[in-house]
Amino acid sequence: MVNVKATEMKNRFGHYLQVALVEPVVVEKTNQQVAVLMSMKEYERLTRLDDAYWGERAKAAETEGYLSGAETKEFIEASVRVKA
């Protein structure tokens, strides 16, 4: 992973586009990491991974069953009371 200041990124964007094809480029502004430039291939891989994870979570929730309308209302009301 490469770290670069925002000004450097702006001045040499084409260079860092090439770097991002091989490894992520972390952009820093005022000493904070604010963005990551990565290849489209890596982005698509991460998106597929995320989709697969949430798909499995949805299947598990479906297997466990759903809350009834009354149970959902009770859960939401209890959550609001805890936060208040």
SVG drawing of the C-alpha trace seen along z (x, -y; Angstrom):
<svg xmlns="http://www.w3.org/2000/svg" viewBox="-48 -20 52 42">
<polyline fill="none" stroke="black" stroke-width="0.4" points="0.0,0.0 1.3,-3.5 0.5,-6.6 0.5,-10.0 -0.4,-13.5 -3.4,-15.0 -1.3,-17.7 1.1,-15.0 -1.8,-13.0 -3.2,-16.1 0.2,-16.9 0.9,-13.3 -2.5,-11.7 -1.6,-9.8 1.3,-8.2 -0.8,-7.1 -3.5,-5.7 -0.8,-3.4 0.3,-2.5 -3.3,-1.7 -3.3,1.0 -0.8,2.9 -1.6,1.8 -4.0,-0.6 -3.0,-4.2 -4.0,-5.9 -4.6,-9.6 -3.8,-11.8 -5.0,-15.3 -4.0,-17.3 -2.4,-14.2 -5.5,-12.0 -6.2,-9.2 -9.2,-10.3 -9.5,-8.2 -8.2,-5.1 -7.5,-4.8 -7.6,-1.2 -8.0,0.7 -11.4,1.5 -10.5,5.2 -9.9,4.9 -13.1,2.8 -15.1,5.5 -13.6,8.2 -14.4,6.4 -18.0,5.7 -18.5,9.4 -17.1,10.3 -19.5,7.9 -22.5,9.1 -21.7,12.7 -21.4,11.9 -24.8,10.1 -26.4,12.8 -25.3,15.4 -26.6,13.2 -29.9,12.9 -30.2,16.6 -29.4,17.2 -32.0,14.7 -34.6,16.3 -33.7,19.7 -34.2,18.4 -37.5,16.8 -38.9,13.3 -40.3,11.2 -44.1,10.6 -45.4,7.1 -46.0,6.9 -42.6,8.2 -41.0,5.7 -42.9,2.8 -41.9,3.9 -38.3,4.2 -38.3,0.7 -40.0,-0.8 -37.6,0.9 -34.6,-0.4 -35.9,-4.0 -36.5,-3.8 -32.9,-2.6 -31.4,-5.4 -33.6,-8.1"/>
</svg>
